[in-house]
Amino acid sequence: MLADGKLIVLSEKGELMVAEISTEAFKPISRAQVLGGKCWTTPVLANGKIYCRNAVGDVVAVDVGGK
């Protein structure tokens, strides 16, 4: 997902990463293990939270609102 000039990526194993957009290389500026199991769903950004879901239906909301 692209938001505010950054990539927001959820890996297949549940690691959430935020990276600067670059044609040179993928370089995460932050990362956190937020889920376990298989994660194939694109993360969603809404109202200052990133929502992530895994294949069994577990959902987490990561607050990135900065308040």
Jmol script that loads the backbone (N, CA, C; Angstrom):
load data "model"
ATOM      1  N   MET A   1       0.845  -1.158   0.000  1.00  0.00           N
ATOM      2  CA  MET A   1       0.000   0.000   0.000  1.00  0.00           C
ATOM      3  C   MET A   1       0.904   1.239   0.000  1.00  0.00           C
ATOM      4  N   LEU A   2       0.453   2.286  -0.624  1.00  0.00           N
ATOM      5  CA  LEU A   2       1.185   3.542  -0.674  1.00  0.00           C
ATOM      6  C   LEU A   2       0.402   4.606   0.089  1.00  0.00           C
ATOM      7  N   ALA A   3       1.078   5.294   1.015  1.00  0.00           N
ATOM      8  CA  ALA A   3       0.434   6.372   1.775  1.00  0.00           C
ATOM      9  C   ALA A   3       1.492   7.383   2.204  1.00  0.00           C
ATOM     10  N   ASP A   4       1.188   8.653   2.024  1.00  0.00           N
ATOM     11  CA  ASP A   4       2.073   9.734   2.450  1.00  0.00           C
ATOM     12  C   ASP A   4       3.493   9.568   1.900  1.00  0.00           C
ATOM     13  N   GLY A   5       3.592   9.078   0.666  1.00  0.00           N
ATOM     14  CA  GLY A   5       4.894   8.914   0.029  1.00  0.00           C
ATOM     15  C   GLY A   5       5.717   7.752   0.560  1.00  0.00           C
ATOM     16  N   LYS A   6       5.078   6.814   1.263  1.00  0.00           N
ATOM     17  CA  LYS A   6       5.786   5.656   1.818  1.00  0.00           C
ATOM     18  C   LYS A   6       5.048   4.378   1.463  1.00  0.00           C
ATOM     19  N   LEU A   7       5.789   3.279   1.379  1.00  0.00           N
ATOM     20  CA  LEU A   7       5.195   1.966   1.191  1.00  0.00           C
ATOM     21  C   LEU A   7       4.869   1.372   2.555  1.00  0.00           C
ATOM     22  N   ILE A   8       3.696   0.798   2.691  1.00  0.00           N
ATOM     23  CA  ILE A   8       3.314   0.065   3.903  1.00  0.00           C
ATOM     24  C   ILE A   8       3.089  -1.375   3.463  1.00  0.00           C
ATOM     25  N   VAL A   9       3.905  -2.279   3.993  1.00  0.00           N
ATOM     26  CA  VAL A   9       3.952  -3.654   3.519  1.00  0.00           C
ATOM     27  C   VAL A   9       3.777  -4.614   4.685  1.00  0.00           C
ATOM     28  N   LEU A  10       2.973  -5.648   4.481  1.00  0.00           N
ATOM     29  CA  LEU A  10       2.841  -6.734   5.449  1.00  0.00           C
ATOM     30  C   LEU A  10       3.415  -7.978   4.807  1.00  0.00           C
ATOM     31  N   SER A  11       4.439  -8.556   5.431  1.00  0.00           N
ATOM     32  CA  SER A  11       5.074  -9.749   4.865  1.00  0.00           C
ATOM     33  C   SER A  11       4.172 -10.967   5.037  1.00  0.00           C
ATOM     34  N   GLU A  12       4.494 -12.022   4.334  1.00  0.00           N
ATOM     35  CA  GLU A  12       3.738 -13.270   4.410  1.00  0.00           C
ATOM     36  C   GLU A  12       3.737 -13.853   5.827  1.00  0.00           C
ATOM     37  N   LYS A  13       4.742 -13.507   6.627  1.00  0.00           N
ATOM     38  CA  LYS A  13       4.843 -14.030   7.994  1.00  0.00           C
ATOM     39  C   LYS A  13       4.412 -13.025   9.051  1.00  0.00           C
ATOM     40  N   GLY A  14       3.769 -11.921   8.654  1.00  0.00           N
ATOM     41  CA  GLY A  14       3.187 -10.984   9.608  1.00  0.00           C
ATOM     42  C   GLY A  14       4.064  -9.854  10.083  1.00  0.00           C
ATOM     43  N   GLU A  15       5.139  -9.558   9.363  1.00  0.00           N
ATOM     44  CA  GLU A  15       5.977  -8.418   9.725  1.00  0.00           C
ATOM     45  C   GLU A  15       5.495  -7.190   8.958  1.00  0.00           C
ATOM     46  N   LEU A  16       5.137  -6.151   9.701  1.00  0.00           N
ATOM     47  CA  LEU A  16       4.676  -4.895   9.107  1.00  0.00           C
ATOM     48  C   LEU A  16       5.884  -3.992   8.921  1.00  0.00           C
ATOM     49  N   MET A  17       6.032  -3.440   7.703  1.00  0.00           N
ATOM     50  CA  MET A  17       7.170  -2.579   7.400  1.00  0.00           C
ATOM     51  C   MET A  17       6.694  -1.300   6.719  1.00  0.00           C
ATOM     52  N   VAL A  18       7.371  -0.198   7.032  1.00  0.00           N
ATOM     53  CA  VAL A  18       7.171   1.071   6.348  1.00  0.00           C
ATOM     54  C   VAL A  18       8.504   1.412   5.696  1.00  0.00           C
ATOM     55  N   ALA A  19       8.458   1.756   4.398  1.00  0.00           N
ATOM     56  CA  ALA A  19       9.698   2.018   3.664  1.00  0.00           C
ATOM     57  C   ALA A  19       9.536   3.252   2.785  1.00  0.00           C
ATOM     58  N   GLU A  20      10.646   3.949   2.598  1.00  0.00           N
ATOM     59  CA  GLU A  20      10.682   5.063   1.651  1.00  0.00           C
ATOM     60  C   GLU A  20      10.574   4.491   0.241  1.00  0.00           C
ATOM     61  N   ILE A  21       9.953   5.231  -0.654  1.00  0.00           N
ATOM     62  CA  ILE A  21       9.873   4.809  -2.045  1.00  0.00           C
ATOM     63  C   ILE A  21      11.221   5.087  -2.707  1.00  0.00           C
ATOM     64  N   SER A  22      11.767   4.059  -3.351  1.00  0.00           N
ATOM     65  CA  SER A  22      13.071   4.183  -3.986  1.00  0.00           C
ATOM     66  C   SER A  22      13.170   3.214  -5.151  1.00  0.00           C
ATOM     67  N   THR A  23      13.818   3.643  -6.212  1.00  0.00           N
ATOM     68  CA  THR A  23      14.089   2.739  -7.326  1.00  0.00           C
ATOM     69  C   THR A  23      15.393   1.974  -7.101  1.00  0.00           C
ATOM     70  N   GLU A  24      16.144   2.371  -6.094  1.00  0.00           N
ATOM     71  CA  GLU A  24      17.449   1.757  -5.812  1.00  0.00           C
ATOM     72  C   GLU A  24      17.330   0.447  -5.040  1.00  0.00           C
ATOM     73  N   ALA A  25      16.556   0.455  -3.945  1.00  0.00           N
ATOM     74  CA  ALA A  25      16.453  -0.732  -3.095  1.00  0.00           C
ATOM     75  C   ALA A  25      15.279  -0.575  -2.137  1.00  0.00           C
ATOM     76  N   PHE A  26      14.827  -1.695  -1.585  1.00  0.00           N
ATOM     77  CA  PHE A  26      13.798  -1.674  -0.558  1.00  0.00           C
ATOM     78  C   PHE A  26      14.497  -1.526   0.785  1.00  0.00           C
ATOM     79  N   LYS A  27      14.306  -0.380   1.440  1.00  0.00           N
ATOM     80  CA  LYS A  27      14.968  -0.092   2.711  1.00  0.00           C
ATOM     81  C   LYS A  27      13.923   0.334   3.737  1.00  0.00           C
ATOM     82  N   PRO A  28      13.473  -0.602   4.583  1.00  0.00           N
ATOM     83  CA  PRO A  28      12.481  -0.256   5.598  1.00  0.00           C
ATOM     84  C   PRO A  28      13.021   0.788   6.585  1.00  0.00           C
ATOM     85  N   ILE A  29      12.164   1.745   6.961  1.00  0.00           N
ATOM     86  CA  ILE A  29      12.543   2.728   7.976  1.00  0.00           C
ATOM     87  C   ILE A  29      11.965   2.340   9.333  1.00  0.00           C
ATOM     88  N   SER A  30      10.979   1.428   9.324  1.00  0.00           N
ATOM     89  CA  SER A  30      10.471   0.851  10.575  1.00  0.00           C
ATOM     90  C   SER A  30       9.875  -0.505  10.262  1.00  0.00           C
ATOM     91  N   ARG A  31       9.896  -1.371  11.280  1.00  0.00           N
ATOM     92  CA  ARG A  31       9.352  -2.720  11.110  1.00  0.00           C
ATOM     93  C   ARG A  31       8.943  -3.274  12.463  1.00  0.00           C
ATOM     94  N   ALA A  32       7.900  -4.117  12.443  1.00  0.00           N
ATOM     95  CA  ALA A  32       7.422  -4.749  13.674  1.00  0.00           C
ATOM     96  C   ALA A  32       6.692  -6.036  13.317  1.00  0.00           C
ATOM     97  N   GLN A  33       6.895  -7.058  14.119  1.00  0.00           N
ATOM     98  CA  GLN A  33       6.167  -8.309  13.960  1.00  0.00           C
ATOM     99  C   GLN A  33       4.801  -8.105  14.607  1.00  0.00           C
ATOM    100  N   VAL A  34       3.729  -8.064  13.812  1.00  0.00           N
ATOM    101  CA  VAL A  34       2.410  -7.739  14.351  1.00  0.00           C
ATOM    102  C   VAL A  34       1.441  -8.911  14.343  1.00  0.00           C
ATOM    103  N   LEU A  35       1.718  -9.943  13.544  1.00  0.00           N
ATOM    104  CA  LEU A  35       0.853 -11.112  13.447  1.00  0.00           C
ATOM    105  C   LEU A  35       1.681 -12.367  13.248  1.00  0.00           C
ATOM    106  N   GLY A  36       1.055 -13.509  13.470  1.00  0.00           N
ATOM    107  CA  GLY A  36       1.669 -14.791  13.167  1.00  0.00           C
ATOM    108  C   GLY A  36       0.855 -15.485  12.090  1.00  0.00           C
ATOM    109  N   GLY A  37       1.355 -16.599  11.591  1.00  0.00           N
ATOM    110  CA  GLY A  37       0.657 -17.349  10.554  1.00  0.00           C
ATOM    111  C   GLY A  37       0.858 -16.730   9.190  1.00  0.00           C
ATOM    112  N   LYS A  38       0.071 -17.182   8.239  1.00  0.00           N
ATOM    113  CA  LYS A  38       0.142 -16.667   6.862  1.00  0.00           C
ATOM    114  C   LYS A  38      -0.604 -15.344   6.775  1.00  0.00           C
ATOM    115  N   CYS A  39       0.004 -14.371   6.122  1.00  0.00           N
ATOM    116  CA  CYS A  39      -0.604 -13.049   5.951  1.00  0.00           C
ATOM    117  C   CYS A  39      -0.535 -12.678   4.476  1.00  0.00           C
ATOM    118  N   TRP A  40      -1.675 -12.742   3.807  1.00  0.00           N
ATOM    119  CA  TRP A  40      -1.712 -12.445   2.384  1.00  0.00           C
ATOM    120  C   TRP A  40      -2.568 -11.226   2.073  1.00  0.00           C
ATOM    121  N   THR A  41      -3.131 -10.599   3.083  1.00  0.00           N
ATOM    122  CA  THR A  41      -4.027  -9.465   2.872  1.00  0.00           C
ATOM    123  C   THR A  41      -3.238  -8.157   2.921  1.00  0.00           C
ATOM    124  N   THR A  42      -3.544  -7.260   2.014  1.00  0.00           N
ATOM    125  CA  THR A  42      -2.907  -5.941   2.004  1.00  0.00           C
ATOM    126  C   THR A  42      -3.323  -5.171   3.251  1.00  0.00           C
ATOM    127  N   PRO A  43      -2.380  -4.523   3.946  1.00  0.00           N
ATOM    128  CA  PRO A  43      -2.759  -3.704   5.099  1.00  0.00           C
ATOM    129  C   PRO A  43      -3.628  -2.527   4.661  1.00  0.00           C
ATOM    130  N   VAL A  44      -4.423  -2.027   5.595  1.00  0.00           N
ATOM    131  CA  VAL A  44      -5.318  -0.905   5.314  1.00  0.00           C
ATOM    132  C   VAL A  44      -5.018   0.216   6.300  1.00  0.00           C
ATOM    133  N   LEU A  45      -4.886   1.439   5.798  1.00  0.00           N
ATOM    134  CA  LEU A  45      -4.670   2.615   6.634  1.00  0.00           C
ATOM    135  C   LEU A  45      -5.976   3.396   6.708  1.00  0.00           C
ATOM    136  N   ALA A  46      -6.455   3.633   7.942  1.00  0.00           N
ATOM    137  CA  ALA A  46      -7.682   4.410   8.135  1.00  0.00           C
ATOM    138  C   ALA A  46      -7.647   5.068   9.502  1.00  0.00           C
ATOM    139  N   ASN A  47      -7.930   6.366   9.531  1.00  0.00           N
ATOM    140  CA  ASN A  47      -8.055   7.112  10.787  1.00  0.00           C
ATOM    141  C   ASN A  47      -6.851   6.947  11.713  1.00  0.00           C
ATOM    142  N   GLY A  48      -5.644   6.982  11.156  1.00  0.00           N
ATOM    143  CA  GLY A  48      -4.430   6.922  11.961  1.00  0.00           C
ATOM    144  C   GLY A  48      -4.051   5.545  12.457  1.00  0.00           C
ATOM    145  N   LYS A  49      -4.670   4.495  11.891  1.00  0.00           N
ATOM    146  CA  LYS A  49      -4.335   3.122  12.282  1.00  0.00           C
ATOM    147  C   LYS A  49      -4.081   2.290  11.028  1.00  0.00           C
ATOM    148  N   ILE A  50      -3.142   1.348  11.132  1.00  0.00           N
ATOM    149  CA  ILE A  50      -2.915   0.378  10.068  1.00  0.00           C
ATOM    150  C   ILE A  50      -3.523  -0.934  10.535  1.00  0.00           C
ATOM    151  N   TYR A  51      -4.479  -1.438   9.754  1.00  0.00           N
ATOM    152  CA  TYR A  51      -5.152  -2.692  10.082  1.00  0.00           C
ATOM    153  C   TYR A  51      -4.526  -3.815   9.267  1.00  0.00           C
ATOM    154  N   CYS A  52      -4.210  -4.929   9.954  1.00  0.00           N
ATOM    155  CA  CYS A  52      -3.591  -6.082   9.312  1.00  0.00           C
ATOM    156  C   CYS A  52      -4.370  -7.336   9.710  1.00  0.00           C
ATOM    157  N   ARG A  53      -4.457  -8.289   8.768  1.00  0.00           N
ATOM    158  CA  ARG A  53      -5.197  -9.528   9.024  1.00  0.00           C
ATOM    159  C   ARG A  53      -4.406 -10.709   8.491  1.00  0.00           C
ATOM    160  N   ASN A  54      -4.501 -11.831   9.211  1.00  0.00           N
ATOM    161  CA  ASN A  54      -3.851 -13.050   8.720  1.00  0.00           C
ATOM    162  C   ASN A  54      -4.897 -13.997   8.131  1.00  0.00           C
ATOM    163  N   ALA A  55      -4.461 -15.157   7.649  1.00  0.00           N
ATOM    164  CA  ALA A  55      -5.329 -16.085   6.932  1.00  0.00           C
ATOM    165  C   ALA A  55      -6.413 -16.720   7.815  1.00  0.00           C
ATOM    166  N   VAL A  56      -6.197 -16.785   9.121  1.00  0.00           N
ATOM    167  CA  VAL A  56      -7.218 -17.371  10.000  1.00  0.00           C
ATOM    168  C   VAL A  56      -8.199 -16.327  10.513  1.00  0.00           C
ATOM    169  N   GLY A  57      -7.993 -15.059  10.162  1.00  0.00           N
ATOM    170  CA  GLY A  57      -8.934 -14.016  10.514  1.00  0.00           C
ATOM    171  C   GLY A  57      -8.550 -13.158  11.703  1.00  0.00           C
ATOM    172  N   ASP A  58      -7.364 -13.363  12.270  1.00  0.00           N
ATOM    173  CA  ASP A  58      -6.904 -12.476  13.357  1.00  0.00           C
ATOM    174  C   ASP A  58      -6.638 -11.098  12.768  1.00  0.00           C
ATOM    175  N   VAL A  59      -7.075 -10.059  13.477  1.00  0.00           N
ATOM    176  CA  VAL A  59      -6.894  -8.684  13.015  1.00  0.00           C
ATOM    177  C   VAL A  59      -6.202  -7.882  14.097  1.00  0.00           C
ATOM    178  N   VAL A  60      -5.249  -7.039  13.691  1.00  0.00           N
ATOM    179  CA  VAL A  60      -4.601  -6.112  14.618  1.00  0.00           C
ATOM    180  C   VAL A  60      -4.700  -4.710  14.036  1.00  0.00           C
ATOM    181  N   ALA A  61      -4.709  -3.721  14.920  1.00  0.00           N
ATOM    182  CA  ALA A  61      -4.702  -2.316  14.518  1.00  0.00           C
ATOM    183  C   ALA A  61      -3.478  -1.661  15.157  1.00  0.00           C
ATOM    184  N   VAL A  62      -2.606  -1.128  14.347  1.00  0.00           N
ATOM    185  CA  VAL A  62      -1.390  -0.475  14.816  1.00  0.00           C
ATOM    186  C   VAL A  62      -1.616   1.034  14.725  1.00  0.00           C
ATOM    187  N   ASP A  63      -1.542   1.715  15.859  1.00  0.00           N
ATOM    188  CA  ASP A  63      -1.781   3.153  15.900  1.00  0.00           C
ATOM    189  C   ASP A  63      -0.559   3.888  15.375  1.00  0.00           C
ATOM    190  N   VAL A  64      -0.734   4.621  14.293  1.00  0.00           N
ATOM    191  CA  VAL A  64       0.351   5.417  13.713  1.00  0.00           C
ATOM    192  C   VAL A  64      -0.061   6.891  13.625  1.00  0.00           C
ATOM    193  N   GLY A  65      -1.070   7.260  14.403  1.00  0.00           N
ATOM    194  CA  GLY A  65      -1.604   8.604  14.370  1.00  0.00           C
ATOM    195  C   GLY A  65      -0.712   9.661  14.957  1.00  0.00           C
ATOM    196  N   GLY A  66       0.222   9.281  15.819  1.00  0.00           N
ATOM    197  CA  GLY A  66       1.179  10.228  16.372  1.00  0.00           C
ATOM    198  C   GLY A  66       0.625  11.168  17.414  1.00  0.00           C
ATOM    199  N   LYS A  67      -0.449  10.828  18.071  1.00  0.00           N
ATOM    200  CA  LYS A  67      -1.017  11.693  19.106  1.00  0.00           C
ATOM    201  C   LYS A  67      -0.582  11.278  20.473  1.00  0.00           C
TER     202      LYS A  67
END
end "model"
wireframe off; spacefill off
backbone 0.3
color backbone group
